[in-house]
Amino acid sequence: MEGIASQEITILIASGIVIMLSMALALILFYGRAQSKLLAQKLEAQQTLLQKTIMAQEDERSRIAKDLHDDLGSKLNVMFLYMQRLKKEQTGSEPPVLEEIQEILSTSIDTTRRISHELLPPTLQKFGLQVALQELAEGYQSSGLVTFDLQLDDLQVLVQDKMKELNLFRIFQELSKNSTLHGQAPNIMIHFSHTEQGLCFFYKDDGKGVDQSHLAQGKGLGMSNIESRLKILGGKWDYESSPGNGLKARIVFPA
Amino acid sequence: MPPEVISLLIRFIVVVISLSVLLALTHWKRLPGAFQFLTLYLGWNLVVECIIFFLPPNTNNLPLLHVHTLLEFVLISLVYWKMDIFRNWPPRSFWIFMATISGVIVLNSVFLQSIFTYNSYAKSLVQVLLIGYAVGYIFQLKEKSHESRALNMMNAAVLIFYSGSLFVFMFGNVMLELEYEVSSLFWSLNVFLNVLFQVLILISLWKVSRVRKSLF
C-alpha cells in the first residue's frame, strides 16, 4: 500500500515538473516569437512612415522650388528691370540708394535661384542623373578640398525614370555630404555598372571612416533616409567602414 | 545521478556564481538596478554555499533554507521591481505586498513548519510568486535592446529554474518518505536546473556588462 502511495507521489512530482517545465519553455518560445514579430511590425511601420515622409518632403521641396523660381524669382526679376528703367530715366546724379537697392535685388535673385536649385536641381529635371551627379561633383570640387572620380557611362540610357533619378541623386547627395563633412575625404569615387544582379553603383571614399558597429546600433537620419530611398527603388546596399579606412558601399537596384 | 557527479556539479555552480559576482562587481556602476539586486542575491547564494561547505558533515542545514527563502523572495522581488513589472500597481502597494509575504514566510517558520524541516509552504509560495513575476515580465513584451536581451535571458533563467524546481520543493518533506534513489533523482534534477540557472545568469551579466548605458 505504501509502495503504491510512494509510486503515486513520484508520478505526481514527475508530472508536475514536466508540465511546469513545458509551460515555461512554451512561454519563453512564445515570447521570443512575439517579440520578433512586434519588432518586425514596428520596423515595417517605421519604414513605411519614413517612405511617406520622404515622398511628402520631395513634393513639398518641388512645390517650394517652383514657387520660388516662378513666383518670387519672376517678381524680383521684374523689380530689377524696373530698377534699371528708373536708373535710365533718372536725370542728373543718381542717388546712391538706388545703386544699393539694385545690389540687394541682384543678390536676392541669386539667392532665390540657388535655394530653388538646391531644393530641386533643374539639371536633374532637364538633363538627368548623370549630368546632375557631375554638377554635384563639380560643386564640391570647386572648394579645392575634394576630388571626384566619376564613371557613369550608360547611366543616362539605363536610368530614365524621374523618381528613380531623384532618389539616387539624394542618396549620393547624402553620401557625399557625409564623406566631406564628417569623413573629410580628399577623394570620392562613384562608379556605375550594369551587372547580372541589376544596376550597380560602387561608392568609395578615403575619409576618416566610422566604426561599423556604431552604425549598426543606431542609424542616423541620413542613413535611414538612404535605406528608405533604396526601399522605394527596390534596391539594397552593403557597406563597410572602419576608423581610418574610409567608406566603401555597393548599391544594387533593378533596372 | 552518482553522488560524485552531484558534488562536482555543485562545485561548478559555486564557480559560476563566483564568476558572476566578480563580473558584476567589476562593472557595478554600469549595471542596471535589476542586475545590482540580482548580484546581491548571487552574493547571498555564495554565502550559503560557503556556510554549507564549512558546516560539519551530517549537520541539518535546513534552517539556512528558511532564511534563504525570505532573502530570495525579497531580493528577486526587488529585481523585478527594478524591471518595472509593478508599474501599474497603486503606489506603496508593492511595499505592503513585500511586507505581507515576508511576514507569511517568517510566521510559517515560527508556527507552521519547524526550521529543521523543509519550509515547503513558504518555499512553494515564493516560487509561485517568482514564476508569476517572470510570466508578468513576458507579457510586457519589451522592445529588443542590449539591456532587454540580457534581462530576457535572466527572466528565462528564473522561469525555467523555479518552474522546474517548484514540485521538488513543494514535496520536499514528502520526498523524505520516498526511496533514496527516487528522491535523489529529483534533487539531481534540481541541481541540474540550478546549473542552467547560474550559467544563464552569468551569460546575461556578461551581456549587460558590455552595454555602456543603463536604462533601469
HADDOCK unambig.tbl for C-alpha pairs under 7 A between the chains (distance, minus, plus):
assign (segid A and resid 6 and name CA) (segid B and resid 178 and name CA) 5.97 0.50 0.50
assign (segid A and resid 13 and name CA) (segid B and resid 167 and name CA) 5.68 0.50 0.50
assign (segid A and resid 13 and name CA) (segid B and resid 168 and name CA) 6.84 0.50 0.50
assign (segid A and resid 16 and name CA) (segid B and resid 167 and name CA) 6.02 0.50 0.50
assign (segid A and resid 17 and name CA) (segid B and resid 164 and name CA) 5.20 0.50 0.50
assign (segid A and resid 17 and name CA) (segid B and resid 167 and name CA) 5.96 0.50 0.50
assign (segid A and resid 20 and name CA) (segid B and resid 163 and name CA) 5.17 0.50 0.50
assign (segid A and resid 20 and name CA) (segid B and resid 164 and name CA) 6.06 0.50 0.50
assign (segid A and resid 21 and name CA) (segid B and resid 160 and name CA) 6.28 0.50 0.50
assign (segid A and resid 21 and name CA) (segid B and resid 163 and name CA) 5.72 0.50 0.50
assign (segid A and resid 21 and name CA) (segid B and resid 164 and name CA) 5.22 0.50 0.50
assign (segid A and resid 24 and name CA) (segid B and resid 159 and name CA) 6.04 0.50 0.50
assign (segid A and resid 24 and name CA) (segid B and resid 160 and name CA) 5.83 0.50 0.50
assign (segid A and resid 24 and name CA) (segid B and resid 163 and name CA) 6.61 0.50 0.50
assign (segid A and resid 28 and name CA) (segid B and resid 156 and name CA) 6.53 0.50 0.50
assign (segid A and resid 31 and name CA) (segid B and resid 138 and name CA) 6.14 0.50 0.50
assign (segid A and resid 35 and name CA) (segid B and resid 141 and name CA) 6.13 0.50 0.50
assign (segid A and resid 39 and name CA) (segid B and resid 143 and name CA) 6.81 0.50 0.50
